[in-house]
Amino acid sequence: MTSSPDLLERSARTAARLLGPWWNERTRRVLFAVVITAGFVVGLVLGLLQVYDREVLDVGEPRVRVEGLTATVQVTVRNTSEDVAYCPVVGVAALDRDGLDLAKAIALPDLGDARLAPKASTNFVGVLTGISRQDFDEQLSEYAAFVEQENPCP
Amino acid sequence: MVLTPAATERISSLTPTLTPRPKFHVTRKLVGVWKWPLVLLTAVYTINVSDQFLLSSMFPLLKREFGLSDTALGILSGSYLISVTLGTVPFGALADRYSRTRIIAWGTAAWGVTMIFTGMASGFVMLLLGRMVLGLWDPCDNPTSQSLLADYYPVNQRSKVMGIYQMGQLTGFFLLPIGGLMGQAWGWRATFFFFALPAFVVALLSWRLPEPVRGVQERRHQRLESDERATIPSRFQSIPVVEAYRHILRCRSYTASLVSSAVGSLFFGGIGVWTPTFLIRYHDLDIAEATTALSVVAVGGLVGVLTAGNLADFLTHSGYTSARIGVAGIARLISAPLFIAAFLVGYTPLMLVLLSFGALFLVAAIPPLNAARVDVLHPDLRGRGTSLDAVTQSLASAASPVIYGAIADASDLRTAYMVLIPLAALAGLILMTFALASYRRDEQAVQAMVRREHAEHMAGLTGAAPPAASAKAVQAPPPARPRPEADPAGADESGSEVQDAARGDPLLHIEGLDFSYGPIQVLFGIDMTLPEGGCHALVGRNGVGKTTLLANIGGLLHAQSGRMFFRDQDLVGIPPEQRAKLGITLMAAGQSMFGSLSVRDNLWFGAYPFAGSSSLVGSRLEEVLDVFPALGSRLDQRAGTLSGGEQQMVALGRALVAGPELLLIDELSLGLAPTVTAELLKVVERIAALGTTILLVEQSIGVALSVADSVFFMDRGRVSELGPAAALDADELTRRLLEGQQ
């Protein structure tokens, strides 16, 4: 009926010996309560901080015009800062169904330079090329725009 | 002839009323059980599944923030899958050894902590570490929960339970879009933080779940009485891991289901990945339409999961003892032509309908198969068995999209489907051949192991010697026990638990059986346990309910209340033809045979349970003619022209052709000369010696005592056990019988 203890049993015994007599049901319960409480509180606080911690440069929804296998993506970027001007580098990309890039390009301001004064908005335009016909038809899922670098203006 | 109303009423009051069978609750998911553990474990499953694809939906955000290459993202995905595979086996071993509720509680809490850690990642290395550790915690729930559910819920509702549990996986997938929206609105970190929160809640609730004793439902199912909180030791609790897996793989129906799932996964592992491409390529849908269409198909899977569990339990309840394997096998077989049709048709709506039904049948196989897999594994091996299956399926599912891609590159995508869909049929075929043939035997072997361990445990508590029963005892009926010696203490001490265990496993157990013919109650709370093997007599005066009791056991009448178990099978609601297939055969009183038919045809009628196999019927007939050589020369003679004794032989022979495990004989000696009766009794002894358990109803005390090992006494609708026949005095018994004393 009985056999020599296997690796699992030996590990459990060694762990119990190392932990000593204080490792009992009561300490396990206390530790679990601490992990649960701390985990929940930390997760909630960090989550809420993320919700209220907005990016200073707000990137709008990309607008797309497709001609053949070329997609032109335009996006509005708004500086939400009250007092700092930014000179951002903005990128656009075509994404496949797994969220991976099919094509990627740097978007440039359609008017003037890339300087975004406090509370100002500018349109950036990028041209995506090099996507195959098959990828265009079967893989291309969405277009994305993003701030590559925020770059506060000197 | 015109009957007066009074006469009509009198006749109807004497006519047996077949009361309706208790209905099986198809629509109610679980009857009379505590549902909270199932709800909670399903929620744990949902949470653990929800993160499986969460990372990929965050890829664009992660790329932008960390500047990751596509290769780096691929490593993140792959490392997670490797960790899940590595973590599954240890968690399976832990689930068989330690408190399962604590494993789930700690595992889920650790999962939540790791999600927060991942959300705080400052670079690729932290992300990678987070994903790998997360993958290790992920499998804390699946093998553990299935083992727990098997011990929380009754054996006869196991498929239903697994069906509801399986919904957790589908619900987890439906949470994915929510994660995507959260990521868009609040960033990927917030998504990880918020997804971690419910894990802490369910971890806390899991901690508070009571830990059921392993195998408690098997003991309840077999009505083995003991302290349900007591852990009954088994040899599997301390055997090394390798030996445990060796034992698991020796279980033929388990191995067949393992192979079937792996083969099936090679096909359906790639469906989710490649079907949107197929819809775009062959049906001119755009990507959004294809993705939406696929989610509609997933609803078919949800329906399949919920209905198949119910159906399998219903069929098992109706007497199809291997229905769990049968439903799973047939579902996979049916899914194959539906998928082939779906991927051949050009009309998109029809394709989607066929695809939905294909998915319905494909997913329908999962709950009954999970239940069957648990059924055939010892309660102390279920965690390891389930984890092994999970690993096999993961590996096959991971390989599947690659195989689709390779075939599509070599030919085209439609060809890939046509090549791989037959694997679903092959998976079903494996179940219908290998698993179906051995499931019942494997399941009964587990039940027998639990019985033996229970008996050893009880014997240890009372200091009595444990019984020598073994698992094989269930597969092959034991030889007839030698006639017990006269017990000087008399018959009154025969009812103790230890003696019950020592004299063999109960074959038939009746509890509180009430039966009425209309307003006239005949059986009053019958309690009776019939051990396996030997001949047992039921004696009593005329009209006390002996024949009615036999008709209830045979399924010709249905009791208004009470329970009846044949081995582990609940007989309530099972029709007579199914009881015959289970091994219960009733030989009615008074030369019950078809007088106008030949002896051969009469015998053929008894072969009903083997109607599909003429070779088996032939061999059974030969065995019967060995027992009754006198019938051999009269096979073509009309049965009605035989003598009374020969007619009784035909009736007995017909009952024997069915190969019963329990033979119910009503009034064997009725209307026969003593010399003929003596000849028939020799045959009855021989049948018992061949391993068939016999319950013989007799008015003649002399006949009963001359052949029976033990005697039950019936009077005024109640049964009491008198004990070994050798210890009884025929004259005293006759006097009690005439006076109606018990």
Interface residues (C-beta under 8 A of the other chain):
Chain A: M1 T2 S3 S4 P5 D6 L7 L8 E9 F32 V35 I36 G39 F40 V42 G43 L44 L46 G47 Q50 V51 G91 A93 L95 R97 D98 G99 L100 D101 D137 E138 Q139 L140 S141 A144 F146 V147 E148
Chain B: S56 S57 M58 F59 P60 K63 R64 D70 L73 P90 A93 L94 R97 A105 W106 A109 G112 V113 M115 I116 G119 M120 W186 G187 R189 A190 F193 F194 A196 L197 A199 F200 V201 A203 L204 W207 P233 R235 S238 I239 P240 V241 E243 P276 T277 I280 R281 I287 T291
